Amino acid sequence: MRIKLNSIVVDDQEKAVSFYTDILGFKISQDIPVGEFRWITLASPEGGDAELSLEPNVNPAAKTFQEALFEQGI
């Protein structure tokens, strides 16, 4: 099995894009407006077909999950 897309939940998509592209060297693969947010996928600077999806943290389930991780120090 190979994972080709992994989602990362972010508070600010623009800051996340800046971090992953400017600091870590990822390249924008897709950047599609979807209402007030965007569908953003990033490709690794090392190549390959795996991508990261930068998901906006507006989903209550995502926020609850993140809070639980931070509370447990994970």
N, C-alpha and C positions, 0 to 999 in steps of 0.2 A: 504494500500500500504506500502511496505517496501523497502527501498533503500538498496541494497546489495553491490554496488560498487560506490565509489565517487572518481573522479579524482582531483588530486592536481597538478597544473602546477608548475614545479620547474626549476631553472636555472642550478642546478648541482645535478644530480641524486645521486651521491655518498655521497655528503654532506647531502642531504635530507634523505637518508637511515640511515646514522649515527645519525642524529638528532632524527628521529622517533623511531629507535631501541634503541640507547644508552640512550637518554634523556627521551623519553616518554614510552619506554617499548614495542613498537609494535614488532611483529614477522614477518619475511619475509615469505610470503605465496608462491609467485611465483617470480622468477628472471630468465627471459628468454632473451638471447641476441637477438636483432632485429637490425641488421646492426650495426651502431656505437652507438646505444642506447640500452636500455633494457626495457622489459616489467616487471615492478616491482609492486607487490601488497603486502600490509601489513595487517596483522590481528591484531585486537585490543588485548591488554593484558587482557582485561576483558572477552574475549571469544565472542561468538555469530558468526553470519555468515557475518557481514558487513566487507568490506575491503576498503582500500585506494589504489588508483593507482597513482604512482608518474610519471607523464607525463613530458617529456622533453619540455622545453620552446623554441622550434625551430619553432613552427607554428606562422606565422605572425599575425593571428587572436588572438591567445592567448596573444602575446606580447601587441597588441593594447588594449585588454581587461584589462590586468594588469595595463598598463600605465593610462588608464582612471580611474581605481579604485584608484590608488595612487594620481592622480591629484585632485580627489574629496574627498580625505581623508577617504575613506571607508576602 
